[in-house]
Amino acid sequence: MAQTVVIGAGPAGLMAAEQLADAGHSVLVAEAKPSVARKFLMAGKSGLNLTKDEPFEQLIQSYDQAQNWLDPIIAEFDAQSVQGWAQDLGQELFTGSTGRVFPKVMKASPLLRAWLARLGEKGVQIRTRWRWTGWEGPSLVFETPDNRNQVQADATILALGGASWSRLGSDGAWAPVLADKGVPIAPFAPANSALSVEWSAYMQPHFGAALKAVRWTAGELESRGEATISANGLEGGGLYPLTPALRDGVPLCVDLLPDLTRDELKARFARKKSKTTLSQWLKNGLRLSPQKIALFHEMSKGDPQMQEDPVRMLKKLPIRHAGLRPLDEAISTAGGIKQSAMDDGLMLRDLPGVFCAGEMLDWEAPTGGYLLTACLATGRWAGRSAAEWLQQTVNA
């Protein structure tokens, strides 16, 4: 029985730990926070979106530049596998109209409790408040409430998350430790991020209101989904898929009436009575919501196109913003350990016996179940790869 250590008790780390335990190894899971899977539980507060129920060929495309890298990994644990895994843990699932899959209870805590119980039955030991600080010789070093502990591991799996939501554990503090070992790491950047907008006082009554039935565009990227007007800017699932383009400074526009063509809208505008103001027409003629009307006026004021062609502005309203919100506020992060740093089993080439999984790898995905699916899949892959590597090491 080999002594294995998994550092990080999120979905990727717990999945890796289960694979190692199933292979017959002793497993210690070390978590820096007082409790496990904090980001997973936070995600479940608004409804735990486990995966997206769609064919693998469609699912894998959502990983964009990383799809070739993740293809074999997610093929082994795709949307159907995620659903089967959750059902095996006693969760009844349902699929929403958009294909997103949720537990019927909508929360993450029942699934996590069942999972931790199963891990306990398999002998997995979990230690909380154990913060990994690196290596001293061959030993892993942890700062714990009692003392400084050193643990020797036959195989180690790092599942330490990205660099957002640091209060939940993903603080990116591991990056300098690995960089000092020569591991190539892509700089962290926000993914699935909200936007900063410096609103005028005119917008304050609309804070908290959602912009629904709109289409957002940034360069070649397009997303139809809602966003919420907040005191800090705009946030929501409609905007998150556009983060890669917005990071690069691509202008953002919104179509406030995506179900009407420009010609149809022009025809309606031509029938507007001369005494009807634009605001009256927007409200009564087009039935726009108050928040859509407010956004239209906020973003079009002072723009010469407003006077020349208000219809064009309705179909392609430029959104003036101050960039993405800070990295720590992003739902997830781009950047992390580069593919070139690892072999096909997710083992670091320069650190034999050290495997990596989850958000600390250099990939990103939109919300909608894709993030969690890839975290579970990479954790499973790393755990199985570590078990195979240990077997080969023993045989050698």
N, C-alpha and C positions, 0 to 999 in steps of 0.2 A: 504494500500500500504506500503510494507516494504522498508526501505532504505537499498540498497545493494551497495557494493563497490567491483569493480574489479580492482586489481592492476596489471598492465602490459597490454599494448595495442598491443600485437602481435596477431597472428591468434587464439591462444587458449583463450586469454582474451576477444577478440572481439566476439568470438563464444559464450563464457559463458555469456557475457553481453546481447547478443541477446536472449538467452533462458530466462534470467531473465526478460527482457522487455516483451517478449511474454507472460510470466506468470503474467504480470500486476504489476511488481514491479518497483520502482524508482531505476535507475541505474546510478552510478557515476563510470567512468573509469579513473583511475589515472595512468599517464605515466611519467616516470622520464625524458625522452628525450624531445627535442623540438617538435618532430613529432612522429606519431604512426607507428608501424609495419616496423621499419627500416630494420630489418634482412629479413623480407618478401620481401621488395622492392629490397634489394640487391640480393636476390636469383633470382628475376625476371629479373635482368640485363642480365643474360646468358640464359634466357628462363625459365619461371616459370613452373617447373614440379609439377603439382598439386597432382597427384596420379599415381598408376600403375594399368592399366586396366587388372586385373586378378581375377580369382575366389577367394572368401574369404578364402577358405581352403589353397590356395597357398599364398595369401597375408599375412595371419597371421603368417606364418612360418618365415617370414623375421624379426620378432621381437624376435626371438631366445629365450633367457631365460625368457623374459617378456611376451611371447605369451599367456600363461594361464591367466595372470593378465589382459592383454589388450583384450582378446578374446571377452567378452561380450560388451566391450566399442566400439571396432571397428566394431563389428557385427552390431551395431546400426547406424553406420555411416561409411560404407565401401567405396570402390572405386567408385561404382555406385552412392552412395549418394553424394560423393564429387563432382562428375561430374554434378549431378542434381543441387546441390547448386550453383556451378559456372554458370551454364546455367540460373538459375533463376535470377542471377545478370547480365544477358545480355551478357555473354561471350560465343563466339563460340569456340568450342574445337576441337582438333584433336589428334589422337593417333599415335605415332611413331611406327616404325617397332619393337621396343623392348617392346612395351606396355605402354610406358610412355605417360602421358596425359598432354597436354599443351593448353593454350589459343592460338587461332590463331594469336593474336597480339604479343604473346610470352612474353609480359610484365606483371608485377604485378599491375602497377599503375591504369589501367582502372578498374580492378576488385575491388581494394581497394577503389577507389573513389565511385563506385556504392554501395559498402558495407557500407561505412561511411554515405552515403546519406540515405540509408535504416535505419541504426541505429539512425540517427538524426530524421527521421520521427517517429520512435518508442519512442522518448523521451530520448534516452541515452545521457548523458552528458559526455564529454571527457575533462579532464584537463591535459595539458602537463606541463612539468617541475615540476611535483609533485613527489618528491622522497620519498618513504616510508622508515621510519627508525625504525618501530616497533610499540609497543603499550605503552600507558601510561594509566594504569588502563584499562577500557573497550574501550578506544578510540584508533583509528588508528592515528598515527602521521606522518605528511608529512612536508618535507622541501620544500617550494615553493619560487619563486622569490620575493614575497612580504613579507611573514612572515611564521611562523610555524603554520600549521593548524592541528587541531584535529577534527576527524570525527567519529561519532558513527555509527556503521553499525549493522543491524539486521543479516546480513550474509555477509561474505567476501570471495572472490575468489582470490587466489594468482596465477598469471600466469607470473612469473618473468623470465622465461627462464633458461638456464643452465649457463655455465661459460666460454663461448667462444665468440669471437667477442665483447668484452666489449665496444668498441666504438659505437656499435649499440644498446647497452642496456643490453646485457646478461653478467653481471659481477659477478654473484654468490654472491653478497654482502648480499643477504637475508639469506644465510646459517647460519652464526653465530647467527642471530636474532632468527631463529627457533630452532637452537641447544640449545640456552639458555632457551627455553621453553620445552626442553626435547624431541624434535622431532628427531628421529633417521635418520641420513643422511649418505649415502654412499659417500666416497670421490670422487671428480670429477676426470675424466680422459678423455683424448682425444678420440673422436670417429670420424670416417670418416676423418682421419688425413693424412697429407702428411708425407713423410720421410725425415730426414736429411741425406745427403750424402756429404762427403768431397771429391769433385771431384779433379782430377789432372787438370793441364792447358790443357791437351789434349781434355777435354770434353767441354771447353768453346764455341767452334763454334756451339755446338749443343744445347745450352741453348734456350729454347722455342720450341724445336722440340718435336713432339709426337711420342711415341712408340706405333704403332698400330699392330693389329693382333698378340697379344701375350697372353700367359696364365700365371697368377701369382699364386703361391701356398705358403702357410704358414701352415705347419702341415696338418690338415684335411680340412682347408679352401682353396677354389679355386675360382679364378675369371678370366674371360676372358673379358678384356677391356683395353682401352688405358691409358697411363700415360704420363705426360709431364716431360721432363728433364728441371729443373730450376736451377738457380744458387745455391739454397739452397738444392736441392735434387730431389725427385720424387713426383709428385702429380697427382691425377686424379681418375676418377671413377673406373678404373681397380684395384686400390690399396685399396680404401676406405673400401670395405667389409672385408678386411683382418685385419683391425685395432685391433679387439679383440685378435687375435693371436699374432700380432706384439707387442701389449702392454705387453704380457707375455714373450716376448723375443724369440718367435718361429722364426727360420731362414726363410728368404724369398728367393724364387727362381723364375726364369722366364723361360718359354719355348718360345724361339724366333721363333719357327716354329711349332705351335700347329697343323697345318693341315697335317704335315708329321709325320709318325711314326719313331721311332728310326731305325728300320730295313730299311725303305725306305731311310732315310738319310745316313745310313752306305753304302748302295748300291751306292748312288750318290758320296759319298766321295771316294769309291773304284775306281770310274771311273775318278777321278781327275788326270790330267797329273802331272808327277813328277816335271816338271819345273814350274807348277802353284803354286804360293804362296797361303797360307791360306786366306790372305786378298783378293786376286784376285778371289779365289773360292767363298768366301762369297758374293762378289759383283756380279760377272758374272755368277757363277754357281748356286747360290741360290737366286740371286736377292734381297739380303737383303738391306734395306734402310741404308743410311749413319749413322743414329742414332743408329740403331741396331748393326751395325758393331762396332761403337765406344763403345757402352755399353759392347759388347762382349769382346773387347780388354781391356777395363778399369777394368772389373771385373775378367778377367781370368789371367791377368798378374801375374806372380809369383806363380801361382797355378800349382802344378805338374800334376794335371789331364789334364791340357791344352795340354801338350805334349803327354800324354798317350792316351787320348780319347777326342779329340775336339768335336766329335759328341755328346757325353754325356753332354759336357758343353753347347752346343747349345740347348739341350732339357731340361737341368736343371742347368741354370746358377745361381750360388749363388750371391746374391746382398749384398755387404758389405755396411752397413749403420750405422749411429750414433743414431738410434732410431727415435721415432716420433717427429715431430715438436712441438713447445710449445703449451700448452693447449689453449691459446687465439687464435691461428691460426686455430684450428680445426673447421670443419664445424659444429660439434655438440659435445656434451659431454655425456659420461656415468656418472653414479653416480647421486646423488640427493636424494630426499625424498624416503625412503624405503616404500615398499608396506605395511609392518607391521605397519607403522605409521598411516595408513588410513583405514577407513571402505570401504565397497563396493561402496559407493557413492563418494569416494575420499575426504571425510571429515576427518580432522585430529582428531584422537581419543582423544588427550589431549587438543584440542582446539575446542570445539563444535561451529558450525557455521562458521568454517574456512575451505574452500575447496581449493584444489590445482589441477593444470592442466598444460599440456604442457611439455616442456623440463626440467622443474625443478623436474619432477618425475624420479625415477631411472629406466629408460629404454633407450635402444638405438636401432637404426635401420639404415640400409644402406641408401645411397642416392637413388634416383629413384622414389620419390614421397611418400615413406613410412614415412619420417619424418613429412611432412606437414599433411598427412592423420591422423597420430596419434595425432598431436597437435590439429587439428580441432575436432577430435573425443573425446579426453579427455576434451577439453574445453566445448563441447556440453554436455557431461556426467556430468561434475561438475556443469554447470549452471542448468541443469534439476534437479540434486540431491539437489542443494541448494534451488530451488523453492519448491521441495517436502518437504524438511526439514522445510522450513518456514511455509508451510501449516500445517504440523503436529504440529509445535510449537504453531501456532495460535489456532488450534483446542484443543490443550492440555490446 
